[in-house]
Amino acid sequence: MTAANVSRRLASTCYDGLLVMALLMIMTAALLLTTHGRALAHASIGAWVYAYHATLIATLVGYFYIGWTRKGQTLGMKAWGLRLQRVHGQRIDLTTVLIRLAIAGPLYLLVIGSTLYCMRTHGNWLWPACASLPFAINCLWHARTGLGTLEDRLSGTHIVYLTPAER
């Protein structure tokens, strides 16, 4: 097992991003059935919108919790031959999942949110480029030093590449 390179990590992240988006869309569609098609917004369902948001967050955390605590792999990581584990090879727990998501989540949200905002307003790409700097620095730090990303270091984990024989 060797440390996973940045390109494999980003590829598995994109794959997982598509899967998470599909899960969130399925949850939203299921909840739309309970409102008879009314929008899931505060104006139409009142305070239930907070339960809707909590359901989406629970779905997101659940996806990573199930994948990372059972076999150390989400579906995207499995497709790219990656596994998340503690530094000494043990599986991770819920606390570690929450730490990783709390650290990595804002970095990904900055990139996605600023890009979507720029696309919506047809603005220049300077804002998304600047907003992506923390994410880029995190990836470059890992690529340059091999010491892992910020979420790896603060959660005491690392992502390893599994050779075809180890899968």
N, C-alpha and C positions, 0 to 999 in steps of 0.2 A: 504494500500500500504506500502510495506516495501522496503528497499534498496535491489537491486539485488545482489546476491552473485557472486563471481568471476567465478565459474564453469558455471553458466547460461550465464554470459556475454561472456565468451570464446566460449561457444557452439553457441551462436547467431552470434558471430564474424566469426566463421568458416562457418556457414551457409551463412551469407552475403558475405563472401569471395568467395564462390563457385558461388553465384548469380552474383556478380560483374564480376568475371572472365568470366562467360557465356555472360554477356552483352558486355564486351570488345571484346570477340571473334566474336559476332554477328556484332558489329560495324566494326571490321577489315574485316570480310567477305564481308560486304556491300561495304566497300571502295575498296576492291580488285576487285569488279565488275567494278568500275570506271577506274581502271588501266589495265583492261583486264588480270588480273592475275599476273602482275608484282609485285615484292616485294615492300613493302612500306618502302623503305630505301632511304637514300639520293642519293645513286648512281643511282637509277632507276627513282625516281620522283623528285629529286632536293629539292628545298625549300619547296615543298608541304609536306615534311615529318613533318615540324613544325605544319602545319594545322592538320595533322593526330594525332600528339601528343596532340594538343589542343583539338581535338575531343574526344580522350580517357579521358583526364582529365575532360572535360565537362560532359561526360557520368558518370564518377565516382562521381563527385560532384552532378550531377543531381539525381542520385539514392538516395543518402543520403538526399539531399534537399527535394525531394518530400516526402520521407518517414517520415523524422523528422519534417517537418513543417506542414504537414497535420494532421497526427494522432499521431505523436511522435514515430512512429514505422516503422522500415524497415521490410521486410518480415522475416528476421531471428529473429528479436526481437519479432515479432508477434507470430512466431512459439514457442518461448520460454517464452512467457508471460511477455515481458519487454516493458517498455515505457520510452522514454527520455523526460524530462521536465525541466523547470527552477526550481529553489529551491522552489518557491512559487506556483508551479503547472501550470504556463503558458506555452504555446507552444513557440518554439524557432524560430528565424529568420535566414536569410541567413548569417549574420555576425557570429552568434553563430555556424552555420554549418561549416563555413570556419575556425573558431578558433579551433573547435574540430578536423577537418581533418588536419589542419596544425600541431597540437600537436601530435595527435595519429598516423598520417601517417608515419613519420620517424621511430617511434618505431616499427611499423609493418613491414616497409620496411627493417629495419635492420635484423629482424628475418627471414623474407622470403628470402631476398637477400643472406644473409650469408649461410643459409641452402642450397639454390640452388647452390651457388658457391661451397660449400663443396661436394655436390652430383655430380656436374659436374667434379670436379678435383679429386674425390676420396681421398680427403685430410682427415686429422684427424678432429674430431668434436670439437676441442678446440676453433677454431675461431667462429663457430656458437654459442657455449655456452657463450663465452665472449660477442659477439654481442647481445645476447638475454638478457643480464643482465639489461639494462635499462627497457626493457619491463617487465621482471620478478619483478624487484623492484617496478615498478608501480602497478602491480597486487598484490604483497604482501603487499604494503602499504595500498591498498584498503581493502584487506582481514583482515589485522591486526588491522587497526584503524577504518574502516567503514566510513572514511571521503571522500571517492571517489578517483578516479584516478586523475592523473595530468590534463587530459583534462576536467574532471568534475569540478575540482576546478577553473581552469583558465577561463572556459567558463560560470561558474555560473549555471551549470546544474547538474543533477544526473539521474541515471537510476533506475527505480523502478520495482519491481516485482508485477504484477497484479494477484490477486487470480482469480480462475475460475469464481467467481461471478462478478468480476470487468471487465472481458474481454468483 
